[in-house]
Amino acid sequence: MEKETRKLPPRYVKYILNAIERAGFEARLAGGCVRDTLMGRRPADWDIACSAPPDAVEALFPRTVPTGKRHGTVTVLYGGGSCEVTTYRLEGAYSDRRRPDGVRFTSSLEADLARRDFTVNAMAMDAAGNLTDPFGGREDIERRLIRCVGSPEERFSEDALRMLRAVRFAAKLGFEIDGPTLAAISDCAPLASALSAERVAAELAGILASPRPDFAWALAGLGLLDKYLLHGRD
């Protein structure tokens, strides 16, 4: 692990991290808040991944909300702030190409990071700023690339929304999509037809509100909006 000396989380986030670790579990910041911290951006949310099961997390804090307890997520309220705390997990098959049929909890941080979508979202950081980056997310930030963790075809076959998220992240962060990931989006684009209109609209709105709203055309060019554009021609 490397020590990251940039802006670290607020006190209430550090308190939650440290409280979980004092109870004998491992706890790390994970996902987008780590990415944004490394980029010098202010995270919109602080998410924590940990080895503690949901019941143990609830027992540690007086104020919690079982946001998605079945999938390992409990929201902890403390000091005027809140964090989603999710148990390290492995995911089952994605029969609906959107959400896993089930999850299994694990004690492995790296296994939890391996299930995530893009390398820039598959990093973790402890309260002291030590970085865990098994898939090269920090290097991809420096290269300004959106790249899938593992096989892009597998990631998109699991959850078709990830293809639209790739375009939104590129637009939001000022990144490009790496070659194999972009090719996989073109190949897997027909899977997007199974997505709900609400989810597609939310991703499109995120792109239009980004510094590069013209990336909305990329959704059409990659075939991710064919369900709506072709239907409109009938």
Salt bridges, closest charged atoms under 4 A:
GLU2 OE1 - ARG138 NH1 3.33
GLU4 OE2 - ARG6 NE 3.26
GLU4 OE1 - ARG138 NH2 3.40
GLU21 OE2 - ARG28 NH1 2.83
GLU26 OE2 - ARG28 NH2 3.77
ASP36 OD1 - ARG35 NE 3.12
ASP36 OD1 - ARG41 NE 3.56
ASP55 OD1 - LYS69 NZ 2.72
GLU58 OE1 - LYS69 NZ 2.70
GLU91 OE2 - ARG89 NH2 3.43
GLU91 OE2 - ARG115 NH1 3.13
ASP112 OD1 - ARG115 NE 3.17
ASP112 OD2 - ARG116 NH2 2.77
ASP117 OD2 - ARG165 NH2 2.80
ASP140 OD1 - ARG143 NH1 2.95
ASP140 OD2 - ARG147 NE 2.81
GLU154 OE2 - ARG155 NH2 3.54
GLU158 OE2 - ARG155 NH2 2.90
GLU158 OE1 - ARG162 NH1 2.70
ASP159 OD2 - ARG98 NH1 2.77
GLU176 OE2 - ARG212 NH1 3.26
GLU203 OE1 - ARG168 NE 2.48
ASP234 OD2 - HIS231 ND1 3.97
